[in-house]
Amino acid sequence: MAGIVECAMRENLRDNSLLFCMRVKICARIYKLGAAAPQFVIQRVEGVAEDVEGLLQKKWKGIQNKQAKSSRWDADNLDITADTTLALPQSKPAAKRIL
């Protein structure tokens, strides 16, 4: 399984959640094996898990940097009424059935 995770990283898997779950899965399997797992397997899984963690942290930093460059909060320009008005034109029949 560690090889599959390495392959996913090499292929630049875009789904960060899947990559995270794969990392958790291989770590959980090693944990369950405990002392029965050979040392070389434990080392490989630890290495892959660290690589995934590093990649995910790098992606997260990129997201944070991009967000930091986005527009700033400007409370004076808020229009709460307009920004929170919902228009659900097709919901009247459903609402009548429920009520």
C-alpha positions in Angstrom: 0.0 0.0 0.0 2.9 2.4 0.7 3.9 1.9 -3.0 0.4 2.9 -4.1 0.6 6.1 -2.0 4.1 6.8 -3.5 2.7 6.3 -7.0 -0.2 8.7 -6.2 2.2 11.3 -5.1 4.4 10.9 -8.2 1.3 11.3 -10.4 0.4 14.5 -8.5 -2.9 13.2 -7.1 -5.0 16.4 -6.8 -7.5 15.0 -4.3 -5.9 16.0 -1.0 -8.6 14.3 1.1 -7.9 11.0 -0.7 -4.2 11.3 -0.2 -4.7 12.1 3.5 -7.0 9.0 3.9 -4.5 6.8 2.1 -1.8 8.0 4.6 -4.1 7.3 7.6 -4.9 3.8 6.2 -1.3 2.7 5.9 -0.4 4.1 9.3 -3.3 2.4 10.9 -2.3 -0.9 9.3 1.2 -0.6 10.6 -0.1 0.3 14.1 -2.4 -2.8 14.1 0.6 -5.0 13.1 2.6 -3.7 16.0 5.8 -5.6 16.7 4.8 -8.2 14.1 5.7 -5.8 11.3 9.3 -6.0 10.0 11.4 -3.0 10.7 12.0 -2.2 7.0 8.2 -2.1 6.4 7.7 0.3 9.3 10.5 2.5 8.0 9.0 2.6 4.5 5.6 3.5 5.8 7.0 6.1 8.1 8.9 7.6 5.2 5.9 7.6 2.9 3.7 9.1 5.6 6.2 11.9 6.2 6.4 12.6 2.5 2.6 12.8 2.3 2.5 15.1 5.3 5.1 17.3 3.7 3.2 17.5 0.4 -0.1 18.3 2.1 1.6 20.9 4.3 3.1 22.5 1.1 -0.3 22.5 -0.6 -1.9 24.0 2.5 0.7 26.8 2.7 0.0 27.5 -1.0 -3.7 27.8 -0.2 -3.0 30.1 2.8 -0.7 32.3 0.7 -3.3 32.6 -2.0 -6.0 33.5 0.5 -3.7 36.1 2.1 -3.6 37.9 -1.2 -7.3 37.9 -1.7 -9.5 40.9 -0.9 -9.6 42.1 2.6 -12.6 42.2 4.9 -14.4 45.5 4.4 -17.3 45.8 6.9 -18.3 49.2 5.6 -19.3 47.8 2.2 -21.5 45.0 3.5 -25.1 44.9 2.4 -26.4 42.3 4.8 -30.0 42.4 3.5 -29.0 41.9 -0.1 -26.3 39.3 0.7 -28.7 37.2 2.8 -31.9 37.3 0.7 -32.9 33.9 -0.6 -34.9 33.4 -3.7 -36.4 30.0 -4.1 -38.9 30.4 -6.9 -39.5 26.6 -7.4 -40.0 25.8 -3.7 -43.6 26.9 -3.2 -45.2 23.5 -4.2 -42.8 21.6 -1.9 -43.4 24.0 1.0 -47.1 23.6 0.6 -46.8 19.8 0.8 -44.7 20.0 3.9 -46.8 22.7 5.7 
